[in-house]
Amino acid sequence: MRPFEYLEPETLDEALALLADDPDDTLVMAGGTALVILMKQDLVRPARVIGLRHLTELRQIEATDGGVALGALATHGALARAPEVSAHAGALAATFAAVATVRIREQATLGGNLAHADPAQDPPVTLLALDGVAVARSGTGSRRIPLDALFVDVFETVLEPAELLLRVELPPLPPSARATYQKFLPGTLDDYATVSVAAVVATDPGGICTHARIALGAAGPTPLRAREAERSLVGRRLDDAAIGEAAALAAAATDPIDDLRGSAEYKRAMAGVWTARALRAVA
Ligand SMILES: Cc1cc2nc3c(=O)[nH]c(=O)nc-3n(C[C@H](O)[C@H](O)[C@H](O)COP(=O)(O)OP(=O)(O)OC[C@H]3O[C@@H](n4cnc5c(N)ncnc54)[C@H](O)[C@@H]3O)c2cc1C
């Protein structure tokens, strides 16, 4: 690894000031599970690395008014165990529990996961389906970024070099909402998904769908929402015909690549299969 200067600020303001000093040659490090690999491979060459581990206020996981706020430094393990997370959506706790192995889960953080922007990661998929909003701050102020506007391309987000992710906020779910996360793992349990699907639906007392969210991972350059598929469900009963149609629309919305986890054609087909499974689970 190339030499670099390592700094560990004690406060958020100190971290933001250090970052503002030299944003183009500085990278922040949370768990380091993604960054250290990129540095060892010489794919990123920061002159300075700012370790965030002393910023304990960014680890908080809090129930808000019907929703929940997830601190950027909370680890996947802490999020999987937090009662506030499972009370909001059991599927979200299951999503964090589905990340990699216990070693990675206890080290890697939510903020690092979102900023890393690998489209095959798990948490962004369920957080998208739950209408998550990221809160970011730089030395000049804060802004809220809906997660469907955060990801630009593979390993690329709209975050500015001097911005830190502080937390993700999830709004209250509609009454009767059900959520699921389905990770297709044909290889080993600790792998990245071949494709993954999160679905959230709510129905009225007559069984008519009033709210639908479908998000997919490993199915394009960014995690994506299958909006046409969502629209096709609202106002209908979640029967086999509606689910089949939505699954076909979700598969058509994908843009996967050929890689060691399958061909693009196979992944598109699996996106349809796993969307149908996800919708049957919440129907
Ligand atoms: C062996 C292995 C298996 C994995 N398997 C999975 C898997 O199955 N599913 C999955 O979802 N992920 C998986 N991952 C990816 C892992 O979840 C992410 O690497 C992790 O969440 C990144 O978090 P981190 O805290 O380690 O980030 P870091 O490595 O510290 O940082 C990653 C990037 O985010 C930036 N960053 C970190 N925190 C912030 C912040 N608060 N604000 C702004 N930028 C920030 C860093 O500058 C860097 O660019 C795996 C990783 C490994 C090494």
The ligand as a Gaussian input file, in Angstrom:
#p B3LYP/6-31G(d) Opt

LIG

0 1
 C      -15.335000     -10.122000       1.869000
 C      -16.410000      -9.087000       1.707000
 C      -17.712000      -9.500000       1.466000
 C      -18.726000      -8.563000       1.324000
 N      -20.003000      -9.012000       1.113000
 C      -21.020000      -8.122000       1.053000
 C      -22.361000      -8.548000       0.931000
 O      -22.671000      -9.733000       0.883000
 N      -23.316000      -7.601000       0.882000
 C      -23.050000      -6.275000       0.951000
 O      -23.951000      -5.466000       0.943000
 N      -21.788000      -5.855000       1.070000
 C      -20.772000      -6.734000       1.122000
 N      -19.508000      -6.301000       1.270000
 C      -19.277000      -4.884000       1.191000
 C      -19.368000      -4.235000       2.558000
 O      -20.621000      -4.315000       3.050000
 C      -19.080000      -2.856000       2.328000
 O      -17.775000      -2.953000       1.941000
 C      -19.222000      -2.077000       3.612000
 O      -20.528000      -1.839000       4.010000
 C      -18.492000      -0.824000       3.516000
 O      -18.517000      -0.263000       4.801000
 P      -17.197000       0.177000       5.518000
 O      -17.637000       0.864000       6.758000
 O      -16.244000      -0.929000       5.658000
 O      -16.678000       1.260000       4.439000
 P      -15.205000       1.771000       4.175000
 O      -14.412000       0.703000       3.521000
 O      -14.660000       2.434000       5.376000
 O      -15.543000       2.906000       3.098000
 C      -16.119000       2.586000       1.842000
 C      -16.284000       3.894000       1.048000
 O      -17.238000       4.728000       1.687000
 C      -16.659000       5.983000       2.059000
 N      -17.296000       6.306000       3.341000
 C      -17.291000       5.552000       4.472000
 N      -18.071000       6.131000       5.410000
 C      -18.539000       7.275000       4.859000
 C      -19.407000       8.302000       5.341000
 N      -19.966000       8.262000       6.569000
 N      -19.690000       9.343000       4.506000
 C      -19.145000       9.387000       3.257000
 N      -18.333000       8.443000       2.752000
 C      -18.057000       7.398000       3.542000
 C      -15.172000       5.733000       2.109000
 O      -14.429000       6.910000       1.859000
 C      -15.004000       4.731000       0.974000
 O      -14.998000       5.391000      -0.263000
 C      -18.448000      -7.188000       1.413000
 C      -17.130000      -6.756000       1.649000
 C      -16.119000      -7.698000       1.795000
 C      -14.725000      -7.212000       2.054000

